Amino acid sequence: MCVGIPGAPRRSGNRVRVWDLPTRLFHWTLLALVVAAFVSGEVGGNAMVWHGRAGLGILGLIVFRLVWGFVGSTYARFTHFVRGPGAIRAYLRGHWQGLGHNPLGALSVLGLLALVAFQAGTGLFANDDIAFRGPLQALVSDAISDQLTGWHHLGKNLLIALVALHVGAVVFYVRVRKHNLLKPMIHGWTEGQGEDAQGGGFVALLVAIVVASVAVTAASGAFLPPPEVSTAAPSW
């Protein structure tokens, strides 16, 4: 399976290979897990087990994307699409031309990544005052856990608002600007002139997967010492 575009860049006529397969799989898997986390959190009860599992999956995806942002293919790298205020002003004036995330869209991507990471991180230490405790809750006091739980609930509302804004932007581009942003994230190609994405080969993919796997293992509490078992005799 080819996950990157090795070799010299090539011209694709009116089509350019923008999004590599790992980036596309990350995008849609993250969407599925965020929906699963939201639904299971709203249902509560026994579904909280799946809420926690979805949270660990989301954390793994975020770590993977952060690593992939440095070792992935051209248009997935942060150095390609994270720009300064000058580029944003140029885009708003209609002077920006490029492939992949535009300078304004990059802010949305970074905001979503940061907020989802915040949700996954606070969830590791949260509790529901009944039966659910985050896998790392034992590392903090009950007071801190309660505070992080409150932040986790607040973050949920902010995430809903940011997702709605993100979806609204996609609809705007499809309906008003006649630029479909969804299709390239499905098949990887976009209309335009430019060079196909390069890099993001097997070794880079393996590195990103290993780092993400270690992060999920640590977040699951696997490296924590086992809880002490009391051996004291009962007082009666």
C-alpha positions in Angstrom: 0.0 0.0 0.0 1.4 3.4 -1.0 0.8 5.9 1.8 2.9 8.7 0.3 4.0 9.9 -3.1 7.6 8.9 -3.4 10.0 10.1 -6.1 10.1 13.4 -8.0 7.0 15.5 -8.1 4.9 15.1 -11.2 2.3 17.3 -12.8 -1.3 15.9 -12.9 -2.8 18.1 -15.5 -5.9 19.7 -13.9 -5.8 17.3 -10.9 -3.3 17.3 -8.0 -2.8 14.6 -5.4 -3.2 16.6 -2.2 -4.3 14.4 0.7 -2.5 11.1 1.4 -4.3 8.1 2.7 -3.2 8.4 6.4 -4.5 12.0 6.5 -7.8 11.0 5.0 -8.2 8.0 7.4 -7.4 10.3 10.3 -10.0 12.8 9.3 -12.9 10.4 9.0 -11.9 8.2 11.9 -11.7 11.2 14.1 -15.1 12.3 13.1 -16.6 8.8 13.9 -14.9 8.7 17.3 -16.0 12.2 18.2 -19.6 11.3 17.4 -19.2 8.1 19.3 -17.8 9.9 22.3 -20.6 12.5 22.3 -23.4 9.9 22.0 -22.0 7.6 24.7 -21.4 10.5 27.0 -25.0 11.7 26.6 -26.3 8.2 27.2 -24.2 7.6 30.3 -24.4 4.5 32.4 -22.8 1.5 30.9 -22.1 3.5 27.7 -19.4 5.4 29.6 -17.1 2.5 29.1 -17.3 3.2 25.4 -17.0 6.9 26.0 -13.6 6.2 27.6 -12.5 3.9 24.8 -13.5 6.5 22.2 -11.5 9.1 24.2 -8.4 7.0 24.1 -8.9 6.5 20.4 -9.2 10.2 19.9 -6.1 10.9 21.9 -4.2 8.4 19.8 -5.4 10.0 16.6 -4.4 13.5 17.8 -0.9 12.3 18.6 -0.7 10.6 15.3 -1.7 13.8 13.5 0.8 15.9 15.4 3.6 13.6 14.4 2.2 13.3 10.8 2.2 17.1 10.7 6.0 16.9 10.7 6.8 13.7 8.8 3.8 13.3 6.6 3.4 14.2 3.0 3.6 17.8 1.6 0.1 19.2 2.2 -0.4 17.5 5.6 2.7 19.2 7.1 2.2 22.1 9.4 5.0 24.0 7.7 2.9 24.0 4.5 -0.4 25.3 5.8 0.2 27.2 9.0 0.8 30.7 8.0 1.1 34.1 9.7 -1.3 37.1 9.7 0.0 38.3 6.4 -1.1 35.2 4.6 -4.5 35.4 6.2 -4.9 39.0 5.1 -3.9 38.1 1.6 -6.5 35.3 1.6 -9.3 37.6 2.8 -8.4 40.0 0.0 -8.5 37.2 -2.6 -4.8 37.3 -3.3 -3.9 33.9 -1.9 -3.4 30.9 -4.2 -2.4 27.5 -3.1 -3.4 23.9 -2.5 -4.5 22.2 0.7 -5.7 24.1 3.7 -6.0 27.9 3.1 -4.5 30.2 5.7 -7.9 30.8 7.3 -8.9 27.2 7.2 -5.6 26.3 8.9 -6.8 28.2 12.0 -10.0 26.1 12.1 -7.9 22.9 11.8 -5.5 24.0 14.6 -8.5 25.0 16.8 -10.2 21.7 16.3 -7.1 19.7 17.0 -6.4 21.8 20.2 -9.9 21.5 21.5 -10.2 17.8 20.8 -6.9 17.2 22.5 -8.1 19.2 25.5 -11.2 17.1 25.7 -9.3 13.9 25.5 -6.7 15.1 28.0 -9.2 16.3 30.6 -11.2 13.1 30.2 -8.3 11.0 31.4 -8.7 12.6 34.9 -12.4 13.1 34.9 -15.2 11.2 36.8 -19.0 11.1 36.7 -19.5 10.8 40.5 -21.0 7.4 40.0 -19.0 4.6 38.4 -16.8 6.1 35.7 -13.3 7.3 36.4 -10.7 8.3 33.8 -7.8 6.0 33.5 -5.4 8.5 35.1 -7.8 9.8 37.7 -5.8 8.2 40.5 -2.9 10.6 39.7 -4.8 13.7 40.9 -6.9 14.5 43.9 -10.7 14.3 43.9 -10.9 18.1 43.9 -8.7 18.4 40.8 -10.6 15.6 39.1 -13.9 17.4 39.8 -12.4 20.6 38.3 -11.1 18.9 35.2 -14.5 17.2 34.9 -16.2 20.6 34.8 -13.7 21.8 32.2 -14.4 18.6 30.2 -18.2 19.4 30.1 -17.4 23.1 29.2 -15.1 21.9 26.4 -17.9 19.7 25.0 -20.1 22.8 24.3 -17.2 24.7 22.8 -16.4 21.7 20.6 -20.0 21.5 19.4 -19.8 25.2 18.4 -16.5 24.8 16.6 -17.6 21.7 14.7 -20.8 23.6 13.7 -18.6 26.5 12.4 -16.4 24.0 10.6 -19.3 22.3 8.9 -20.8 25.7 8.0 -17.6 26.8 6.3 -17.6 23.6 4.3 -21.2 24.2 3.2 -20.3 27.8 2.3 -17.5 26.7 0.1 -19.6 24.0 -1.6 -22.7 26.3 -2.2 -21.2 29.7 -2.6 -17.7 29.3 -3.9 -18.5 26.1 -5.8 -15.4 24.5 -4.3 -16.1 21.0 -2.8 -13.8 20.4 0.1 -15.2 17.0 0.9 -14.3 15.1 -2.2 -10.6 15.6 -1.9 -10.7 14.3 1.6 -12.3 11.1 0.3 -10.3 10.3 -2.8 -7.3 12.6 -2.2 -7.4 14.6 -5.5 -8.3 18.2 -6.0 -8.8 20.3 -9.1 -6.0 22.8 -9.9 -2.4 23.2 -11.0 0.5 22.1 -8.8 2.7 19.4 -7.7 1.5 16.1 -6.2 2.2 15.5 -2.5 5.5 14.0 -1.7 6.9 12.2 1.4 5.0 10.5 4.1 6.3 7.0 3.2 6.2 3.8 5.1 8.9 4.7 7.7 7.2 8.0 8.5 3.9 6.2 8.9 5.4 3.6 11.2 7.0 6.2 13.4 3.7 8.1 13.7 1.8 4.9 14.6 4.4 3.8 17.2 4.4 7.2 18.9 0.6 7.2 18.9 0.4 3.7 20.3 2.8 4.5 23.1 0.8 7.6 24.0 -2.5 5.6 24.1 -0.9 2.9 26.2 0.4 5.5 28.7 -3.0 7.3 28.8 -4.8 4.0 29.5 -2.9 3.7 32.8 -1.0 0.7 31.7 2.2 2.1 33.1 0.7 3.0 36.5 1.6 0.8 39.5 -1.2 -1.7 40.4 -3.4 -0.5 43.3 -2.3 -1.6 46.7 -4.4 -4.4 48.2 -5.0 -4.1 51.9 -3.9 -7.1 53.9 -5.0 -5.8 57.3 -7.3 -8.1 59.2 -10.9 -7.0 59.8 -11.4 -5.3 63.2 -14.4 -7.4 64.2 
